[in-house]
Amino acid sequence: MFFLHLLKAESVKFCNLNINYFFLILILVLLTIFSVIDYQSFESDNISDWREEVQKEIKTNQSQISSASDEVIVEFHEQKVSQQRAYLQNNINPYERNQFSLIQNTLGLLTITTLFFVISASLVVSQEYNYNTIGTIMMSPSKAWEVILSKYLVIFITTISIYFSIFILLLITGGVIYGFDNWFAKSIYIKENEIHVQTMITYLIKYYSSNLISTFMVLSLAIFLTTLMKSSMLAVIGTMCLLIFSQNISISMSGYDWFKFTFIPYLDLQDSIHDLSEFSTGLVFCLFYIMLFLTLSTLFFSYKKLK
């Protein structure tokens, strides 16, 4: 029962963060801007015969292949040609706009969302040190793990709510602009040089889910770094640096077998959304590191609480 009161108190603290309102306003403004830009691009890209346009792109990529000397560039254009031919074979119009188009074209918003929650996660912990409320916590019957868990759960629930709200809002906006008449619109992706077809809603749900799972681990990391350094700024900088350079680090360390057991390769699960086995492995590691970071956060918070 006391934990529920603690959870309620942490919810109030979280809602009192001014940055939350700034973020909500920023998201609404960005959604409006992206919707206008997307609609204007739709108006300017008025293609009467999409098959003819795809054929032109195939010829363009083939000419790029014949003139390119770099193997990476050649492979890139070969994949583009394979993808474009798959559009023709499966009768998929790559230029079609529907209720899912706006969601697909604004996936970059999730990066901003992650940044916001990293800042919020750091602030809800650091404010206990900044406002010296850790003394009040020390005198309360709450345990360190209850404090850390309640803070994490508040951010956890808020993150899910914001992600779901963004998805639904973009879906409704896209439907109003382009119509709700194509719920089974298809998309194409390349895996191991093979073409695969899936519905757009399946792809978007996979993308959002993978991003959400990675975000949960990132939030636990931000909380841990804040309890370790007692500074939200250092925790945010450290977390964001890891996010920005995680792919470069993963590429440079890919030759070491032990590296796959660290948390860095799983800061971004988007590359594994088309492979169930790889995605499941990433999910297990994310859950493990979430528990590890929260446990370490509890230990450091207990030490600072006693100190």
C-alpha positions in Angstrom: 0.0 0.0 0.0 2.8 2.4 0.9 4.4 1.7 -2.5 1.3 3.0 -4.2 1.5 6.2 -2.3 5.1 6.5 -3.3 4.2 5.9 -6.9 1.6 8.6 -6.7 4.1 11.0 -5.1 6.6 10.3 -7.9 3.9 10.9 -10.5 3.3 14.3 -9.0 7.0 15.1 -9.0 7.2 14.1 -12.7 4.2 16.1 -13.7 5.7 19.2 -12.0 8.8 19.1 -14.2 8.4 22.1 -16.5 10.3 20.4 -19.3 7.4 18.0 -19.7 5.1 20.8 -20.9 7.8 22.2 -23.2 8.2 18.8 -24.7 4.5 18.3 -25.3 4.3 21.7 -27.0 7.4 20.9 -29.1 5.9 17.6 -30.2 2.7 19.3 -31.3 4.6 22.0 -33.2 6.8 19.4 -34.9 3.8 17.2 -35.8 2.1 20.2 -37.4 5.3 21.2 -39.3 6.0 17.6 -40.5 2.3 17.2 -41.6 2.4 20.4 -43.6 5.7 19.5 -45.2 4.5 15.9 -46.0 1.3 17.2 -47.6 3.2 19.8 -49.7 5.6 17.1 -50.9 2.6 14.9 -51.8 1.1 17.7 -53.9 4.4 18.4 -55.7 5.1 14.6 -56.3 1.9 14.1 -58.4 2.9 11.0 -60.3 0.4 9.9 -62.9 2.0 6.6 -63.8 4.0 5.1 -60.9 5.2 2.1 -62.9 6.8 4.3 -65.5 8.5 6.3 -62.7 9.9 3.1 -61.1 11.2 2.0 -64.5 13.0 5.3 -64.8 14.6 4.9 -61.4 15.7 1.3 -62.3 17.5 2.7 -65.4 19.1 5.5 -63.3 20.4 3.0 -60.8 21.7 0.7 -63.5 23.6 3.5 -65.0 25.1 4.3 -61.6 26.1 0.7 -61.2 27.9 0.7 -64.6 29.8 3.9 -63.8 30.6 3.2 -60.1 33.9 1.6 -59.1 33.3 1.4 -55.3 31.8 -2.0 -54.3 29.7 -0.4 -51.5 28.1 2.0 -54.0 27.5 -0.8 -56.5 25.9 -3.0 -53.8 23.7 -0.1 -52.7 22.3 0.6 -56.2 21.9 -3.2 -56.9 19.7 -3.4 -53.8 17.7 -0.4 -55.0 17.2 -2.1 -58.4 16.0 -5.3 -56.7 13.7 -3.4 -54.5 12.2 -1.4 -57.4 11.7 -4.6 -59.4 9.9 -6.1 -56.4 7.6 -3.1 -56.4 6.6 -3.9 -60.0 6.3 -7.6 -59.5 4.1 -7.2 -56.4 2.1 -4.3 -57.7 3.1 -2.0 -54.9 3.1 1.7 -55.6 6.0 3.2 -53.6 4.7 6.7 -54.1 1.2 6.0 -52.7 0.2 8.0 -49.7 -2.2 6.6 -47.1 -3.0 6.8 -43.4 0.4 5.2 -42.5 2.6 7.4 -44.7 2.8 10.2 -42.2 3.9 7.8 -39.4 6.6 6.4 -41.7 7.8 9.8 -42.7 8.1 11.1 -39.1 9.9 8.2 -37.5 12.6 10.7 -36.6 10.3 12.1 -33.9 11.1 9.0 -31.8 14.7 10.2 -31.4 13.5 13.5 -29.9 11.1 11.5 -27.7 13.9 9.4 -26.4 16.0 12.4 -25.7 13.2 14.0 -23.7 12.7 10.9 -21.5 16.4 10.6 -20.9 16.4 14.2 -19.6 13.3 13.5 -17.5 14.7 10.3 -16.1 17.8 12.1 -15.0 15.9 15.0 -13.5 13.5 12.9 -11.4 16.6 11.4 -9.7 18.9 14.3 -9.5 16.3 16.6 -8.0 16.5 14.5 -4.8 20.0 15.7 -4.5 19.5 19.2 -5.8 16.6 20.0 -3.5 18.1 18.0 -0.6 14.9 15.9 -0.4 17.0 12.8 0.0 17.0 13.5 3.7 13.2 13.3 3.8 13.4 10.0 1.9 16.0 8.7 4.4 13.5 9.4 7.3 10.6 7.7 5.5 9.8 4.0 5.7 10.5 3.6 1.9 13.3 1.4 0.8 15.8 2.5 -1.8 14.6 -0.1 -4.4 11.0 1.2 -3.9 12.1 4.8 -4.6 14.1 3.8 -7.7 11.4 1.5 -9.0 8.6 4.0 -8.5 10.6 6.6 -10.5 11.3 4.2 -13.3 7.7 3.0 -13.4 6.4 6.5 -13.7 8.7 7.2 -16.7 7.9 3.8 -18.1 4.2 4.4 -18.1 4.6 7.9 -19.4 6.8 6.7 -22.2 4.3 4.1 -23.4 1.5 6.7 -23.2 3.5 9.2 -25.3 4.5 6.7 -27.9 1.0 5.4 -28.3 -0.4 8.9 -28.5 2.1 9.9 -31.2 1.2 6.8 -33.2 -2.5 7.4 -33.0 -2.3 11.1 -33.6 -0.2 10.6 -36.7 -2.5 7.8 -37.9 -5.5 10.0 -37.6 -3.8 13.0 -39.2 -2.5 10.9 -42.0 -6.0 9.4 -42.5 -7.6 12.9 -42.6 -5.0 14.1 -45.2 -4.7 10.9 -47.4 -7.8 8.9 -46.5 -8.4 5.6 -44.5 -9.0 3.4 -47.5 -5.9 1.3 -47.5 -5.4 -0.6 -44.2 -3.4 -3.4 -45.9 -0.9 -1.2 -47.7 2.3 -3.2 -48.3 6.0 -2.3 -48.0 9.2 -4.1 -49.1 12.4 -4.8 -47.2 15.6 -6.5 -48.0 17.1 -9.2 -45.7 20.2 -11.2 -46.7 19.8 -10.1 -50.3 16.2 -11.4 -50.4 13.1 -9.4 -51.0 10.3 -9.6 -48.4 6.8 -8.1 -48.5 4.9 -7.1 -45.4 2.1 -4.7 -44.5 3.0 -1.2 -43.5 1.2 -1.5 -40.2 3.3 -4.6 -39.3 6.5 -2.7 -40.1 5.5 0.4 -38.1 4.4 -1.7 -35.1 7.7 -3.5 -35.2 9.7 -0.3 -35.5 7.8 1.4 -32.6 8.1 -1.7 -30.4 11.9 -2.1 -31.0 12.4 1.6 -30.3 10.3 1.5 -27.2 12.2 -1.5 -25.8 15.6 0.2 -26.4 14.3 3.3 -24.8 13.4 1.4 -21.7 16.9 0.2 -21.3 18.3 3.7 -22.1 16.1 5.2 -19.3 17.4 2.7 -16.8 21.0 3.6 -17.9 20.2 7.3 -17.4 18.9 6.6 -13.9 22.0 4.6 -13.1 24.4 7.3 -14.3 22.5 9.9 -12.4 22.6 8.0 -9.1 26.3 7.4 -9.8 27.3 11.0 -10.6 24.5 12.9 -8.9 24.3 15.1 -12.0 21.5 15.1 -14.5 23.7 17.0 -17.1 26.5 14.5 -17.0 24.1 11.6 -17.1 22.3 13.0 -20.1 25.5 13.8 -21.9 26.9 10.3 -21.2 23.7 8.6 -22.3 23.3 10.6 -25.5 27.0 10.1 -26.5 26.5 6.3 -26.1 23.3 6.5 -28.3 24.9 8.7 -30.9 28.1 6.6 -31.2 26.6 3.2 -30.5 26.6 2.1 -34.1 30.1 3.2 -34.7 31.3 1.5 -31.6 29.4 -1.7 -32.5 31.0 -1.7 -36.0 34.5 -1.2 -34.7 34.1 -3.8 -31.9 32.2 -6.4 -34.0 35.3 -8.6 -34.3 35.3 -9.3 -30.5 32.9 -12.1 -29.4 32.6 -10.7 -25.9 31.2 -7.4 -27.2 27.8 -8.9 -28.0 27.3 -9.5 -24.3 27.5 -5.8 -23.5 24.5 -3.4 -23.6 25.8 -1.2 -26.4 24.7 -3.4 -29.4 21.2 -3.3 -28.1 20.8 0.4 -27.7 19.2 0.2 -31.2 17.1 -2.8 -32.1 15.8 -1.5 -35.3 18.1 -3.5 -37.5 16.8 -6.7 -35.9 13.0 -6.2 -36.4 12.9 -8.5 -39.4 14.6 -11.3 -37.7 12.6 -12.9 -34.8 15.6 -14.8 -33.4 17.8 -11.7 -33.4 15.1 -9.5 -32.0 14.3 -12.1 -29.2 18.0 -12.1 -28.3 18.0 -8.3 -28.1 14.9 -8.3 -26.0 16.4 -10.7 -23.5 19.6 -8.6 -23.2 17.6 -5.4 -22.8 15.5 -6.9 -20.0 18.7 -8.2 -18.3 20.4 -4.8 -18.5 17.3 -3.0 -17.3 17.3 -5.1 -14.2 21.1 -4.7 -13.8 21.0 -0.9 -14.1 18.1 -0.5 -11.7 19.8 -2.8 -9.2 23.0 -0.8 -9.5 21.0 2.4 -9.2 19.4 1.0 -6.0 22.8 0.2 -4.5 24.3 3.6 -5.2 21.1 5.3 -4.0 21.2 3.3 -0.8 24.8 4.2 -0.3 24.2 7.9 -0.8 21.0 7.7 1.3 22.9 6.2 4.2 25.8 8.6 3.7 
